[in-house]
Amino acid sequence: MLDPRLWQAREWVTALTLAAFGLAPVFTELASQPFILDLIARLMILAIAAVSLNLILGHGGMISFGHAAYIGIGAYAVGIPAYYEITNGFLQIAIAIGASAVFAFFTGLISLRTKGVYFIMITMAFAQMVYFAFISIEEYGGDDGLVIETRSEFGGLFDIEDTTTFYYFTWVSLVAALYLVRRIMRSRFGMVIEGAKGNERRMQSIGFDTYKYRLTCYVIAGMICGYAGALLGNFTSFFSPEMMDWTHSGELLFMVVLGGAGSLFGPVLGTAAFVLLEEFLSGITIYWQAIFGVLLILVVLFAPGGIDGFLGRLGRKR
């Protein structure tokens, strides 16, 4: 059981970080740095995707190397209807979540019958199938990508064409995703998922159908990531199949491990570190990915638990 003081320290880090995100528009306006607002908006969208991956990776022990496929499905669920001048945001988000759920369900039916490296490879294979499928569809730009000329519209409730409105829409979405995952993992369902990660045979011996639980968790994670993809499509106003390649799934894995797999807020911290370091290092050298690789090795060797684990050890020293 976690030390109460340690838990409070993590709660403070979570609250302060989310508050800083919430107040960012004010500070960027005062500093006349709108670029920073765009950077944080992108960070939060990727954080939602990382939180969804952490649900199956950190809590469920399912190492997916194809999670970026859901980002692509979500983005194209915005872009393809917009291509036909259908910009209803409620419909687009419903398509993004629904299509991601269907893809996760049918691929999960097969993938979850495997374990270890076989699970990793089959999730990557399914993601690459989606990647090449969208490359082959010339109607939607093929490998050149699809331009999204109009952002989603929500019937006059709010206008995400406005940068600040879209920013807060994303911020609320991140808070909601964190709250949803927290509720899931504190429920009986979440306890079964955690238990199956630790000892699946024991959970089966006491009567739980772990395959169904893990499949449900896998589908939920895909739906959340598909929603993040819909946000990313609106944010970039452009999406290409290259953005759902397996290398981007690897980046999501990096974010989760860097922040702390299995912790609630770790993926957000990992995403923040990744995006900020990417921004800084890419301005220094085109080989910034190599530096990231070395960093990941150092984290695995000397900072188990990632940033969240490091904060935990600081709390214990007090």
N, C-alpha and C positions, 0 to 999 in steps of 0.2 A: 504493500500500500504506500502511496506517495506521501512524503512528509508534507503536512499542511502548509508550512512556510514555503516549501519548494513549489507547491501547486499555486500558491498565491503569487509567487514571483513570475510564474509562467502566465498566469492570468493578467498580471500587470503588463507584461510584454505584449500580450495579445491585444489588450485594450488600448494601450498607447499607440501601437502600430496602426490599428484600425482607425483610431482617432486622428492620427497623422495623415492617413489616406483621406479621411473625411474632410480635413481642413486644408488639404493641398490646393484646391482651387483658390482659396483666399490668399495663400502665400504666393502662388505663382502669378496671381493678378497683381499683387503688390510689387513683386520682383520683375514683372513684365517678362516672364519666362514661360510662355505657353507650351514650349517643347517639353518641359518637365511634366506637365499635366498629361500629355500624350504618352510619355514614357511610363508614368504610373498607371494609366488606364490599360496599356498593353500588359504591364506587370500583373495587374489584378485579373485580367482575362486569363492569362497563362496560369495564374495561381488557382483559379477555379478548376482548370484542367488538371493541375497537379494534385489538388485536393481529391478530385475524382479518382485519379490513379492511385493515390495513397489509400483509398478505401479498399481496393483489391490487393494492392502490393503490401502496404504497411500493416493493415489489419487482417487481410485474408491470405497473405503469402503467395499471391498469384502475380508472378513477374511477367507482365505483358509488354511485348516489344512492338505492339501495333496500336497503341492508344491514340496516336495522332490521327488515325483514320477517322475517329469520331469528330475531331475538330474539322476535318475536311467535309464530312457528311453534314455537320451543322452549318458550315459556311455556305456550302452549295445549296442547302435548304433555304437560305436567304437569297443567294445569287440567282438560282434558276427561276424561281417565281418572279423575282424582280426583272429578269430578262424578258418575261412575258407581261410586264407591267402590273404584276400582283405584288403589292407592297404592304399588305396587311401584316403587321408585326405579330399579332396573336396567331395567325395561321402559319406564318413562317417558323415561329418558335415551336409550335405544335408539330410541324413537319420535322424540324430538326430533332426534337426529343423523340418523336415516334419512330423516325427512320433509324436513329441511333439505337433505340431499344430493339427494333426488329433485327438489325445487323448484329447487335450484341447477343441476342437470344439464340439465333441460328448458328453463329460462330462459336458461342459459348457451349452449345450442346455438344460440339465436337471437341473444342479445345480443352474443356474441363474434364474430359476423359483421359487426358494425358497429364504428366507431371514433369517438373524439373525443366531440363533443357528442351524437351519435346514441346512443352507448353509454350516456352519462349519462342521457339521456331515456328510453331503453327500460328500463333497470334501475329507474328511478323509476316507470315505468308498470306494470311487473310488481308492484312493491311495493304500489302503490296498488290494484291488483286484489285482492291479498290483504287489504289493509286494508278495502276495501269488502265483500269476501266475508264477513269475520268480523262486520262491522257488521250484515249482513243476516241472520245466524243468531241469531234470538231465543232459541233453546233455550239458548244459552251466553251470554246476557246482552246480545247486540247491542252497541250503542255504550255501554251502561252498564257493560260489562265483566263478568268472571267472577271470583267469589270462590273462592280455593283454600283450603278449610277445613283440609286436612291436608297437611303436607309429605311429601315422598317418604320411603318406608321402605326400609331396606336389610337386611332380614332379621336384625336384631339386631346387625349388624356395627358400626354406629354410629348414633346418633340425632341427626339434624340439627334436630329440634325444639329441642334445646339450642342456645342462641345461640352459645356458644363452639365447640361441635363444628361447627356450620354455618360459622362463621367460618374455622376451620382447613381445612374441606373446600374452601371457596372459595379459600383461600390456596394449598393444594396444587394446585388446578385451574389457578390463574394460573401457578404455577411450571412445571407440566406443559405448558401452552400455549406459554410462552416457549421451553421446551426443544424442543418439537416444531417450532416455527417455525425455531428456530436450526438444528436438524438438517436440515430441509427445504432451507433456503437454503444450507447448506454442502455439499449433495449435488449430484450431476450434474443432477438435476431442477431444483434451485434455480438453478444456473448457466444453464440453458436459459431459465428464466423471466426472469432478469436480462438475459440476452442478447437475448431477444425484446423486452424493454422498450426496450433501447438501439437495436437495429437488427433488426427482425423479418425483413426480406428476407434479410439476411446469414445468419441462423440457418437459414432455409429453404433457402438455397443450399448449405449444407453438410450437408443431409439431415435436419434436425429438423422434425417436424410440429408447428409451434408452436401450431396451433389446439388439438390434443389436449392439449398440455402446459398451455396457458392454461386450457382447460376443466377439467382435473384440479385445477389450482390454485384455480380459482373454486369448485369443489365442496368442496374441503378447507376453504376459508375459510368457506363457508356452514355446514359441519358444526360447525366450532369456534364460530361465532356462535350456532348453534342450541343448542349446549351451554350457552353463556352465557345464552341465553334461559330454559333450564330452571332454571338457578340463580336467575335474576331472578324467575321465577314463584314459586319456593319462598321467596325472600327477602321479596317484597312481599305474598305470600298473596293477591294480586289482580292481574289483568291486564285491560287494555282495549285495543281496536283502536287507540285514539289513540296508544298508545305505539309503534306501528310505522309511524306516519305519516312522510312524507318529511322532515319537519323534524327528526325524531330521527336519521334517516340523516345529515342535515347536521351534527348535533351530533357524531356519530361521526367524520365527516370532519374537523371542527374539532379534535377530540382528537388525531387522527393528525398533522395539519399542525402543530398547536401543539407537540406533543412532538418531531416530527421524522420525516417519512415516509421509509421505507427503512431506518431504524435498528431494532435489535432492541428496545431498551427505551424508545425515544422515545414510543410510544403510551401506555405506562404513566405516564410523566412527564406527558404531555399530558392524560391522563384525570385524574390527580391535580390538576393545575393547574385544569382545567375544573371538577371537582366542588367543590373548595375555594373557587374564585372564585365559582361559582354560589351556594354556601351563604352566602358573605359578602355578595355584591352583592344577592342577592334579599332580604336583610334590610334593605337600604338603600333600594332602589327596585324598583318592579314592571317597570321598563324595563331590567332588567339585560342582556337580550339585545342591546340597542343598544350597550352598553359592550363586550360580547363581540365584536360586529362590528368596532368600532374597533380592538380588541386584535388581531384576526386580521389586519386590514390592516397594522397596525404590524409584526406578526411577519413577514408576507410581504415587506414592504419593507425592514425593518432587521435581521431575524434569520432569514436563510435557513437552513433546516435545523432550525428550531424550537429547543426547549430543548436537544436533543441536540447540534445544531450549535453552540449557544452554549457548551456545555461543551467541545466540541472546540476552539473558538477560545481558550478559557481555557487549555486544555492546551498549545496551541502557544506561548502567550506565556511559559510557564514555562521 
